Amino acid sequence: MELIKKSLKLELLGFFLLNVFVLSQAQKTIRPINWVLNETNYTRLCSTKQILTVNGLFPGPTLYVRKGDRLVVNVQNQGKYNVTIHWHGVKQPRNPWSDGPEYITQCPIQPGANFTYQIIFSTEEGTLWWHAHSDWSRATVHGPIVVYPEVGTTYPFPKPDAEFPIVLSSWFKGDVMEIIESALESGGETNKSDALTINGQPGDLYNCSINGTFNILVNQGKRYLLRVINSIMNEEVFFAVAQHNFTVVGMDGAYVKPIDTNYIFITPGQTMDILMTADQSPSYYYMAARAYVAVTYDNTTTTAIVKYTGNYTPPIPPAFPTSNLPNYTDIDAVTNFTKQIKALASKDYPINVPQNVDTHLFITISVGSIPCPNDSCDGPNGSRLAASLNNVSFEEPAVDLLQAYYRQIGGIFTTNFPSVPPYFFNFTADETPDNVLIPSTGTKVKVLEYNSSVEIVFQGTNILSAAENHPMHLHGFSFYYVGSGFGNFDNSTDPKGYNLDDPPEINTVGVPKNGWAAVRFIADNPGVWFMHCHLERHSSWGMDMAFIVKNGTTASTSIRRPPRLLNPC
């Protein structure tokens, strides 16, 4: 505690800006970092606009830590919108106060104000990321977190010669906050992005981008670690490098059994650590990402260039990954890749999969609509689009849930989030009953006993013929992805096929289009924790809920005290 106080005093003594922040080699050190959010001019796709950035960077600064470290970050909001920051995949044991989702664990940082986050790392190791968690500001406010092994240990795979963060993002020509505010006001669909980007650059397949294509420089025969992060707003993507193979070794801050592949499939919110050997003839090779099932949304292709060192004439254009970048409708490519992912589950990296379950949740994922007076909205048949979990469309509270729970403020939320949907029907049929189109609304949470074992079966639906893959993200935990399938989940037969031996430990699971996915976890992190779809438009429409995990019986199994200063709502 004394070290924290000293670090906070240092922040008051001096203000400094850095692009990359590296902790010392000692574990569990705390160093103060200052971030400033402000509007910065960026030129992309023939136009210049102001975007909200951290320290003027898009993507934002990379945080480098070691497993088990703690970090203090003071965020000063000099932009024009409210903002918060979430440390995606960091479990924050007993510390929901610094988790970040707006109106869930904190009131927003208003323009001109600041907030100091204490980020507590525990079992995470590998690649994670941070991003804004207020409206659509995460489109430009995000960046990597690299968690190195503890001092004296190393990777459970061959050490790379170098590494590169690869951040996949969206680019909108318009103001992203105006885009979502306009869509919510009208009740209709949001504008699609105008481009996808790799490390902030769309690539030279777009107009006006040829001089700004991101590239990495490699030496023939060397091995490289690509830390891939999907921060895209509304698209799952395939990612590949022309004529190169990958070995996937990590996902969502945990190691996996090595997967040899020539492409990856990655959903918004997920991260992957992949090894690539520069084993081709010296040349230029495209690195590319394009969306999966993106008929309505951005189905463009973003590129970067892998450049070999040496004397040669580079091809124009570089070699494209035609043979190993699946088509955007290739559901088999998605299935074949995801079914290979398994936890490393070794002596040095054990896992603890719940074999028995105390709390079962069956949660339907739907996009429906709510009637508008005189059919005056822009949704289907004049209605307003509304997404839901178990037919409940989440309403943002006036006071953040954590304060309301901790200080016992009444009237902010109810604890009756349903464990099963109100209606059972053929969830994935081409036509669904009319009575399931309209969700209820409310701020409902599910209360979990401390240290209880939980299973969630996420069931996709085809309401409004709007079936999609849904990347479901849980704050405060990693969960074990024990099973998935297409069609309707069968409680009598499908659990027999669960992988309870070495399921991957992840924080964001892709629920298959017109299918289901099952996860398990131990509720051993007291606090208030958000769960939502990481397709941003779905979350904005209400595809969210929250868990309250009760305190244990001791101080060390209870929520930490709140910080001295909390932002007002």
N, C-alpha and C positions, 0 to 999 in steps of 0.2 A: 504494500500500500504506500510505503514511504517513497518507493521508486516512482510510482505513478505521480505522486504529488510533486516530486522533483522534476519529472518530465513536463508536467503542466506548467510549472514555473518557467522552465526553459522556453516554452511556447510564448509566454508573455514577454520574455526578455528580448527575443529576436524573431523576426519574420523572414522566412526564406522560402524560395521556390526552387524545386528541382524537377527534372524530367523523369528520372529513375531513382528510386529510393532503395538502398540496400542496407539490411540490418547487419550488425556485426556477427562474427562467427559464434559468439556465445549464445546459448539458448536462452529463451524467455527474457530477452532484453526488451526494453521499451524505448523507442526513440520517437520524439514528436515530429510529425509531418504536417505541413500546412498546405492545404489546397484552396485555391480560389476558383469559384465558378463565375464565369463572365461570358459575355457575348463576343465572339471572335469571327472575323471575316474569313470565309473559306470559299475557294473557287472550284466548282466541279460542274461538269456537263454544260459548259458554255455560260455559266452564270455564277455570280458571286452573291453570297448571302451570309447573314450572321447566324451562327449556331452557338448553342450553349456548350462550353467546354470546361474541363479542369485544367488550369494552368496553360490555357491556350492550345491544348493538344487534342487531336482527334485521330485515332483513339487516344484515350487518356493515359496518364503515366502508369508504368508497370510497378507493382509492389513485389519486392523480393524478400522472402522470409524463410525461416527454417521451421520444420515441424515442431509444434509446441510453443512457438514464439507468441509474444503479444505486441500489439502495435497501437499507437495513439495517432489518430488523424483528426486534425481540426479543419472543418469545412466551412469556408466563408462564402456566403451566397451574394455575389455582386451581379447576378442576373436579374431578369425581370419577372421570373416565375418562382413560385414555391418549389422546393426540391428536397429530396432525401437521398441517402446513399445506402445501398444494400451490398453486403459482402457475400456474394452468391456461392453457396457451398460451404461456407465457414459455419460450423455448428454453434459457435458462441455459447459454450456450456454455461448455463444459469445466467446468461447475460442477454436477454432479449432486448434490453434497453438500447443496444447498439446494432440491432439487426437491420433496421432501416425502412421497412415498407410504410409509406405514408398512411396515417390514420389507423395503422395496425399496432405498431410498436412505438411510434412517436408522432407528434404533430410536426408539420413540415417546417423546414428552415426557410423562413420568409426572406424576401429580398432585403439585404442589409444586415441580416442576422447571421449567426454561426452556430455550430454544434460540434462538440468533440466526441468522436467515436473511440471506444476502446475495443479493439478487435482481438478476440481470444482464439488462437488456433489450438487444436487438440490432436486428433488422429489423422487429419487431412495430410496428404502428401501427393504432390503432382501439380496439376494446373487447375486453378479456379479463376474467378473473375469478379469484378465489382461493377456495379451500375446504378444509375439513378433509379429510384423506385417511387416515382410520382408522375402520374399521367404518362405522357409519351417522351419525357425528357431523356429516357435511357437511349433513344436513337443516337444521340451524340455524346452522352455522358456515360462512358464505360471504359474499362481497361483490364489488363491481365493481372492475375495474382499467381506468382510462381512460388510454390512451397517446396524447398529443397529438403532432402533427408536430414536427420539429426546429425550433429557433429560426430564423426567417427563411424558413420554408416554411409552407404552408397546405394545407387540404384540396383534393383534386382534384374537388370538387363545391361548389355554392354554399354559402357560409358560413351556418350556421343562426343564427337570432336567439337561441335558447336550446337547452338540451339537458336530457334527463332519463334517468337510468339506470332501466330497467324490469327488475326481477329477478323471475323466475317461480320459485316454490318450492312445496314440499309442506308440509302441516301434519298432524301426527299427534296425536291426543288422548293417546296413550300415550307412554311413554318410548321413543324410537327405538332406543336401545341395547338395552333389554330386548326390544323387538320382534324385532330381528335375532338376538339371542342365543337367544331362545326358538325361533325358526324353525330356526336351525342345529342346535339340540339335538334338535328333534323330526324334522327332515328334511323338513318340509313347506313349503308356501308361506308367504310373509310376509304380515302384515296390509297391506291397502291404506291409503293415506293417507285422512284424513277430509275434506281440502279441498286445493285448490290456492290459491296466493296470488299477488298482485301487490304487490311491495314490502312484504311482510309481512302484508298484509290479504287475507282471503278474498273480500271484496266482499259486496254486500247481497243476493245470490241465496241466501246461506246464512242459517240462523237465527242471531240474536244478532250480526250483523255490520254492520247497517245504519248504525250510528254510527261505524264504523271503516273505511269504504271509502276507499282511497287515491284522490287526485285530483290532476290537474295543471291549472294555470291558463294559458290561452292567450289571445292577442290575435288578433282576426280579421285575416287577411291575412299573418300572420307564419309563418315557416318554423321547424320544430323538428326536432332530431335525437334520436330515441329509440334508446338503447343497450340493446338487448334481450338478456337473458341467461337461458338455460334452466338453472336449477339444480335442477329438479324431479328427484325420486329415480328414478322409474320410468316416466315418460310423455313421449312426444313430443307436441307440441301445435301447433295452429293458433292464430294470434294476429291480431286485427283491431281496428279502431276503426270504429264505426258511421258510415256515410256519408262516410268519408275514405279516400283512396288513399295508398299508400306509394311511395317510391322507395328500394329497397335499394341501398346504396352500399358496404357493407363486411361482412365475415364473418370471424370468428376472427382478428382482428387483422391483416387485409389488405384491400385495396380490391378491389371487383368492378365489372364493367361495370354501369351503373345498370339496375335492373329495376323497371319500373312494375307495380304489383300492388295488389290491395285486401286481401290477407292474406299472411302468411308461415307457413311450416312450419319449426319449429326443434326439434332433438333435444336431450336432456340433454347438456350439455357445450358446445354451440354458442353463439356470440354473433352478433348481427346489428346493424348500424348502418342505421337507416332514417330517411329524411326524410319529414316529414308537414307539409303546409301547412294551416293553420287556415282553410279556404276555405268553410266552411258558415255558415249563419245562426247567430247567437249563441244557444247553448242548452247543454244537457248531453248528452253522448254517451258511451255505454259503450265502454270498452276491455275486450276479453275474450279469454280463452284457454281452450281445452278440448282434451282429449286426442284423439289419433288411435289407432284400434284399441285401445280401453280397455274391452273387455267385462268383463275380469277385474279390472282395476285402476280407478283413480279417473277416472270419466268425468263428473265434475261440471264446472261452468264457473265460473272466477274472473273477477271484474270490477274495474275501476277506472273513474273518471269523468274525461273531458276536459271541463273547464268553461271556457266563453268568458267574458271580461270584458264588462261592460255591464249595462244595465238591462233585464231581461226576466223573465218568469215561467218558472222551470225546470220541465220536464216531470217527472211522476212516473208510472212510472219513466223514466229517460233512454232515448233511442233505442238499440235493441240492434242489433248488426251481423248481423242475420238473413240478409241476402243475401250477405254476403261472409265469413262464418265457416263453413268447410266442416263437414259432418257428420263425426263421429268415425270413420266407416268409409270415407271418401272417398279411396281410394287414387289416383284420377286427379288429385285436387287436390295430393297429395303429389308425384306424378311431374311434373305440369305446372309446379310451382314449382321443384323441384330441378334440372330439366334446363336451366333458364334461367341458372343461376349460372355465371359465367365470370370469370376474373381480369381486372383492369383492363389488365394487360400493356401499359403505355405506356412511353414513353421515361423518364419520371421514376420509374415503378414497374415495372421489368422483372422478368421471371420466368426461371427456369432449369430447364426441365422435362427430366429425363433422357430422351434419345432412344434410348439403348441401355441394357441392363440386365445387371448382373453377377450379381445374386442374385434368383432368382424364388422366391416363397413362395405357396403355395396353401393357404389356411387356412379350414377349415370351422368354423362357429359353431353350437354345438348345446346344447340342454338335454336331458340324459338323467337317469339315476338309477343309484344304487348299491344293491345288495341289503343289507338289514338282517337281523340274526339274528331268526328267527321272524317275519319280516315285521312288525317292531315299530315302524317309522317311519311318518310321516304323508304320505310321498310316494306316487306311484302304486303300487298293489298292495303297500303296506307297505314301499316302498323309500325311499331318501334322495335328494332332488333334487341333481343335480350338473351344472353347466354346464362346457363345455370348448371349447378351441381345438385343432383337429386331434386330437380325442379325448383330449386331456390336460387334466385338471382340476387347476388350479394349487393347490399346497399352500404355505401361508405358512411361510417358514423361521424358524428360531429366532434367527438373526443376519441383519441386513439384507444383501441381496445385494451392495450396493456395498462395504461393509467386507470381506465375504468375498472379493470379487474383488480389491480393492485390496491387502489384507493377505495374500492367498493362503491363506485359511482353508479347509481341505478339508472335504468332507462336507456342505456347505450346499446346493449346487445341482449340476446336471449340465448339460452343454452340448449335449444331444441333442434339443432341441425339433425335431420333424420339419418338414421343408420342405413335405411333402404329407401328407394324411390317410392313416391305415393302410388304409382301405377306400374304394373308389370305388363309388358306387351312385347311384341316382336321388335326389339330395339333397332335392329339393322335392316328391317324390311324396306322395300322401295316406297311403300306407303305406310304412314303411321297414323294413329287415331287423332282426331281433331282435339280431344280433350287434353293432350299432352303438349300442345303448341304453346300454351300460355303459362309461364312459370309464376310462382309466387315471388314476392320480394321481401327482403329482410336482412338484418345483420345477425345471423345465427352462427353459433360456434358449437363445437363438440368438445365435451370435457373428458379427459383421459386421466385415469389414475396413474400416479407415479410408478414407473418401472413395469407397467403393464405391457403385454405383447399385443401388437395391433396388426391386422391384415386389412388392406384396402384392395378391393377389386374395382378398377375403373372400367366402366362399360360405355363404349362409344355408342352413339345413336345416329339415326339418319333422319331426325326431325328436320323438316323443311328441305329434305334432300341435301343437307349441308354436312354430310359426313366428311371428316378430315382426320389426319393424324393429330393428336393432341399431346403436346409436351407438358406433363403435369409436374410441377416443382413444389417441393415441401421445404420450408424454411426450418432451420434448427436441427435438422437430422439428415443423415443419409439413410436410404432404405435398401432392402434387398429385393431385386427384381426377380421374382421366383417363377413367373410364368406369363404367357400371353397366347392369344389365338384370335381367329376371326369368327365372326358371328356372335351369337349370344352366349355368355358364360353359363356353363352347366355346373352347378354346385356339387352334383353327385359324381361327375366324371372328370372334370377339368383339374381339380386339385390333385388327382392321382398322377398327373404329369408334371407337377411342380418340381423345380430343381431346388432342393433344400441342402445340397452338398456344397456347391460353389457358385451360387448366383452372384452377379455383379452388385457391388455396393455403390449406388449412384444417388444423386439428389434430384434428377429430372428424368422421368420415364416417358418414352414415346408410346402413347396408346394407339394401336393400329387403327387405320381407317376401317370403320364398321367392324371393330373387334374389341378386345378387352386386354387388360394388363393387370397383374396382381403383384403387390409389394408387401413386405413385412418389415417391421421395425420395433424396437423397444422404446417406450415412451419414458426415457430416463433423463430428459432435459426439461426441467420445469420452466414454465413461461407461457407466453402467447405466441403462436407460430402460424404464419400465413401459409395457405396452400392455394395454388392457382394455376391456370393454363398459361404457358409462356408465349403463346400467340397473343400479342399485345392487344389486338382488337377484341379477342374473346375475353380477356381479363377486364378490359374497359367496359364490356357489356355485362359483367357480373359473374363470370366463370371462376369464382373465388369462394373460399371459406377460411375459417381459422380454427385451430385447436388450442384449447387451454389444457396444459399439462400441470396437474397439481404438484405442490411441493411434496418432497419426501418428509421423513420424520426428523431430520437433522438439519443444522444450518448448512452443511456441505451438500445437501441434496435439495436446497431451496433456492428460489430466485435471489440473485444478488440485490442489494439495495440500489435504488435508482441513483443516477448521477445527481450532483447538487443542482445543476441547471438543466431544465427541460424547456423545450420550445413551447410557447403557448399556441393553442388552437384558435 
